[in-house]
Amino acid sequence: MVPFLHTWHKVCYIKNMLQSKLFSKVRKEAPSEEVSKNAKLLIKAGFIYKEMAGVYAYLPLGLRVLEKIKNIVREEMEKIGGQEIIMTALQRKDLWEKTDRWDDKNVDVWFKSKLQSGADIGFAWSHEEPITEMMKGCVASFRDLPALVFQFQIKFRNELRAKSGIMRGREFLMKDMYSYAANKEMHDKIYERAIQAYWNVFKRVGIKNDTFMTFASGGAFTQFSHEFQTITDGGEDFIYINREKNIAVNAEILNDKTLKELGVKQEELEKVETSEVGNIFSFGTGKCEQLGLFYKNSEGESAPVWLGSYGIGITRLMGVLVEKFSDDRGIIWPKSVAPFQVHLLCLDVGDKKIKSSADKIYNLLLKEGIEVLFDDRQAKTAGEKFADADLIGAPIRLVVSKKTEDAKSVEMKIRSEAKAKLVPSKSLINTLKKYAKI
Amino acid sequence: MVPFLHTWHKVCYIKNMLQSKLFSKVRKEAPSEEVSKNAKLLIKAGFIYKEMAGVYAYLPLGLRVLEKIKNIVREEMEKIGGQEIIMTALQRKDLWEKTDRWDDKNVDVWFKSKLQSGADIGFAWSHEEPITEMMKGCVASFRDLPALVFQFQIKFRNELRAKSGIMRGREFLMKDMYSYAANKEMHDKIYERAIQAYWNVFKRVGIKNDTFMTFASGGAFTQFSHEFQTITDGGEDFIYINREKNIAVNAEILNDKTLKELGVKQEELEKVETSEVGNIFSFGTGKCEQLGLFYKNSEGESAPVWLGSYGIGITRLMGVLVEKFSDDRGIIWPKSVAPFQVHLLCLDVGDKKIKSSADKIYNLLLKEGIEVLFDDRQAKTAGEKFADADLIGAPIRLVVSKKTEDAKSVEMKIRSEAKAKLVPSKSLINTLKKYAKI
């Protein structure tokens, strides 16, 4: 029978949950040339694999984190009316020439190649041009506006240097949204709503309190832009902040004029190391005029469309989370994006009675719909299992052993806390649910 | 509160379900240069957008179909132990040189470019080499085997011609799985299970009865391979079949020797036009020996790993479904992959009472978890709405109008059937559920 209701995707990763079956392994060392903390930890913990500098594959654990981040972003974009699509990597030269963004002198991160016919093609480093071209077939009258379109798409950027792990990739996953509006008022309203959606995302992944929205240069995009900068070690930027006055300024535009406009003195600002986790650009009507996207207003007159562009680097955001939420033993995932909520360790796998108890706990957790990675590996010592669990960084570690079995309990430890405690087996589920609600 | 259980993805496309809000539009015409039926229909119905020949973007309706096909394939791959990852498009030259698949003389579909350092890089047209290289860090002993790894990844192939719509793309989505086994017996067992998983996929998307597994040349992959060929107009291949004897042979290997081996005469074979929907390759131990993937067997001796490779072109499969399941009015989606199960049409939107009844039906369907696209557009005539519904091809069309309202009914029509019938509003849900179970 074909099911009547099709959910978008189904969760079906039970096989992966047995650590003995997980093909990707925890490693002793990251590649020696790897300097970034995020890549070192993620490679050692078996989340990613380095193909070359700035180019990483995502293994089962890493893919789970990515999909969870995507899902949070997807929900927030849909809440403000975003409709999901997927554009193409291959790009036509003629389209980008219209806006002066084909020439390597203007955009120095293109990867380019040729069709067998000899025609030039590029690999997309952004998507304003093709999406706007496409919208010419979708927007005819004011009734078709506003339109918000977003995608999760691989971007290719031929970066000269790529030493920040997954925080700056030559190939990376980005959520990019584009808004099309009939006039400045409509455009500004969407822009404000997008800012709010971004704050919701950053709150849900746990970095809102350390994230600041700054006014910055627009680079290859526009004259000015807004950036969301998160305080973190290993960041590539510096910003100047005043927490009390809720002021944040990018180094590149910090000057006397800016200070005066913001009503703050240089000495009141604190310099902090940050990483950009989101950026938004207002193109006004310029881009749509260049590409020929016009609509008929209610008077039947032709008018250019307003364009906004909103990016969140999904893989970069994952890197920032690792930079922020980790200690010398490994990663400490926020609950909202952890690959598994619970890491269940069975210490005496060889003892049938102990293994059977652990199996029961495992099945109980699955039955309750709690995501669990079950360390059922035979050849590993208790010490190795504890070290791997700390490295992988699930929010909750549970241990079943001879000792816990004798006490009719399970040992529970929150990854971010120092001490473990014994929880009676009977009240385990309630204790877990209580923790999750905090 | 952060939810404790994280499903992999959540369904949240309600906004898209109002056709008045859907930014992508049904079109009168496909681009004049488009010759394939699948691309013509999908462009007209607003599922895809043509970026250039062989390069298509997927709009909200098209993305839904893709995700449903992916989900079916994902479930079947996981059932046989596949673990999902995502590799990279960017490829290192040195890796592919080891197996003689870098040179354009051997593989003529590469897109190549250069890093800013001047180093050559390629865009992946397949992934045996990088995945096998990666597995060198995952497979050490016989205890690590078998390992099955799969991904949904964009492939780039610089095809000379691309005239078959989404059935042959220069950029297309593929599910590729790779199996690593300790010996021939283990390898053959996985290969057989993969064949069964493929049959399950083809059954669930509705093409099993018209699909044949053939023995074929291995092309750039191996000397021989198995292909899954589906009878369809617009196919790029021909095969020879005998349905009674369940024999299928590719044209390229049809000769006296093959006929004798199969025990069939030329005149007993029927020539049919087909499209390849899946292929599987056995590399034996050759590829792993070239790349240096060895494991320690139970005697502690080093032995090479057996490699199998299993592809399903997800976008191609979507194209084949459109070729097969369509008529002169539009697409007729199989229930398992339809973007929506129900297309609800409100014909007299201007009449508040009628619109209110349609809204009620819409909300009732949503409450029951039935996916529905609601045509609530004001400016369209009944004729236009019927034509669009036929073009888009949801399995069930429901109509609410003055006429149906007077009869306290809803008009229901199965897309693949000729006649509509009135269903009393009260029994609508039961009728729909009954239909879904057939």
Boltz contact constraints between the chains, C-beta under 6 A:
constraints:
  - contact:
      token1: [A, 1]
      token2: [B, 437]
      max_distance: 6.0
  - contact:
      token1: [A, 2]
      token2: [B, 335]
      max_distance: 6.0
  - contact:
      token1: [A, 2]
      token2: [B, 336]
      max_distance: 6.0
  - contact:
      token1: [A, 4]
      token2: [B, 436]
      max_distance: 6.0
  - contact:
      token1: [A, 5]
      token2: [B, 369]
      max_distance: 6.0
  - contact:
      token1: [A, 6]
      token2: [B, 68]
      max_distance: 6.0
  - contact:
      token1: [A, 7]
      token2: [B, 11]
      max_distance: 6.0
  - contact:
      token1: [A, 8]
      token2: [B, 9]
      max_distance: 6.0
  - contact:
      token1: [A, 8]
      token2: [B, 11]
      max_distance: 6.0
  - contact:
      token1: [A, 8]
      token2: [B, 67]
      max_distance: 6.0
  - contact:
      token1: [A, 9]
      token2: [B, 8]
      max_distance: 6.0
  - contact:
      token1: [A, 9]
      token2: [B, 9]
      max_distance: 6.0
  - contact:
      token1: [A, 9]
      token2: [B, 71]
      max_distance: 6.0
  - contact:
      token1: [A, 11]
      token2: [B, 7]
      max_distance: 6.0
  - contact:
      token1: [A, 11]
      token2: [B, 8]
      max_distance: 6.0
  - contact:
      token1: [A, 12]
      token2: [B, 75]
      max_distance: 6.0
  - contact:
      token1: [A, 12]
      token2: [B, 78]
      max_distance: 6.0
  - contact:
      token1: [A, 16]
      token2: [B, 83]
      max_distance: 6.0
  - contact:
      token1: [A, 23]
      token2: [B, 83]
      max_distance: 6.0
  - contact:
      token1: [A, 23]
      token2: [B, 138]
      max_distance: 6.0
  - contact:
      token1: [A, 23]
      token2: [B, 147]
      max_distance: 6.0
  - contact:
      token1: [A, 24]
      token2: [B, 138]
      max_distance: 6.0
  - contact:
      token1: [A, 25]
      token2: [B, 138]
      max_distance: 6.0
  - contact:
      token1: [A, 49]
      token2: [B, 134]
      max_distance: 6.0
  - contact:
      token1: [A, 51]
      token2: [B, 88]
      max_distance: 6.0
  - contact:
      token1: [A, 52]
      token2: [B, 92]
      max_distance: 6.0
  - contact:
      token1: [A, 55]
      token2: [B, 88]
      max_distance: 6.0
  - contact:
      token1: [A, 55]
      token2: [B, 90]
      max_distance: 6.0
  - contact:
      token1: [A, 57]
      token2: [B, 87]
      max_distance: 6.0
  - contact:
      token1: [A, 57]
      token2: [B, 88]
      max_distance: 6.0
  - contact:
      token1: [A, 58]
      token2: [B, 86]
      max_distance: 6.0
  - contact:
      token1: [A, 59]
      token2: [B, 85]
      max_distance: 6.0
  - contact:
      token1: [A, 60]
      token2: [B, 83]
      max_distance: 6.0
  - contact:
      token1: [A, 63]
      token2: [B, 84]
      max_distance: 6.0
  - contact:
      token1: [A, 63]
      token2: [B, 86]
      max_distance: 6.0
  - contact:
      token1: [A, 68]
      token2: [B, 6]
      max_distance: 6.0
  - contact:
      token1: [A, 71]
      token2: [B, 9]
      max_distance: 6.0
  - contact:
      token1: [A, 75]
      token2: [B, 12]
      max_distance: 6.0
  - contact:
      token1: [A, 78]
      token2: [B, 12]
      max_distance: 6.0
  - contact:
      token1: [A, 83]
      token2: [B, 16]
      max_distance: 6.0
  - contact:
      token1: [A, 83]
      token2: [B, 23]
      max_distance: 6.0
  - contact:
      token1: [A, 83]
      token2: [B, 60]
      max_distance: 6.0
  - contact:
      token1: [A, 84]
      token2: [B, 63]
      max_distance: 6.0
  - contact:
      token1: [A, 85]
      token2: [B, 59]
      max_distance: 6.0
  - contact:
      token1: [A, 86]
      token2: [B, 58]
      max_distance: 6.0
  - contact:
      token1: [A, 86]
      token2: [B, 63]
      max_distance: 6.0
  - contact:
      token1: [A, 87]
      token2: [B, 57]
      max_distance: 6.0
  - contact:
      token1: [A, 88]
      token2: [B, 51]
      max_distance: 6.0
  - contact:
      token1: [A, 88]
      token2: [B, 55]
      max_distance: 6.0
  - contact:
      token1: [A, 88]
      token2: [B, 57]
      max_distance: 6.0
  - contact:
      token1: [A, 88]
      token2: [B, 171]
      max_distance: 6.0
  - contact:
      token1: [A, 89]
      token2: [B, 171]
      max_distance: 6.0
  - contact:
      token1: [A, 90]
      token2: [B, 55]
      max_distance: 6.0
  - contact:
      token1: [A, 90]
      token2: [B, 171]
      max_distance: 6.0
  - contact:
      token1: [A, 92]
      token2: [B, 52]
      max_distance: 6.0
  - contact:
      token1: [A, 111]
      token2: [B, 113]
      max_distance: 6.0
  - contact:
      token1: [A, 113]
      token2: [B, 111]
      max_distance: 6.0
  - contact:
      token1: [A, 113]
      token2: [B, 113]
      max_distance: 6.0
  - contact:
      token1: [A, 116]
      token2: [B, 158]
      max_distance: 6.0
  - contact:
      token1: [A, 116]
      token2: [B, 160]
      max_distance: 6.0
  - contact:
      token1: [A, 134]
      token2: [B, 49]
      max_distance: 6.0
  - contact:
      token1: [A, 138]
      token2: [B, 23]
      max_distance: 6.0
  - contact:
      token1: [A, 138]
      token2: [B, 24]
      max_distance: 6.0
  - contact:
      token1: [A, 138]
      token2: [B, 25]
      max_distance: 6.0
  - contact:
      token1: [A, 147]
      token2: [B, 23]
      max_distance: 6.0
  - contact:
      token1: [A, 158]
      token2: [B, 116]
      max_distance: 6.0
  - contact:
      token1: [A, 160]
      token2: [B, 116]
      max_distance: 6.0
  - contact:
      token1: [A, 171]
      token2: [B, 88]
      max_distance: 6.0
  - contact:
      token1: [A, 171]
      token2: [B, 89]
      max_distance: 6.0
  - contact:
      token1: [A, 171]
      token2: [B, 90]
      max_distance: 6.0
  - contact:
      token1: [A, 335]
      token2: [B, 2]
      max_distance: 6.0
  - contact:
      token1: [A, 336]
      token2: [B, 2]
      max_distance: 6.0
  - contact:
      token1: [A, 369]
      token2: [B, 5]
      max_distance: 6.0
  - contact:
      token1: [A, 436]
      token2: [B, 4]
      max_distance: 6.0
  - contact:
      token1: [A, 437]
      token2: [B, 1]
      max_distance: 6.0
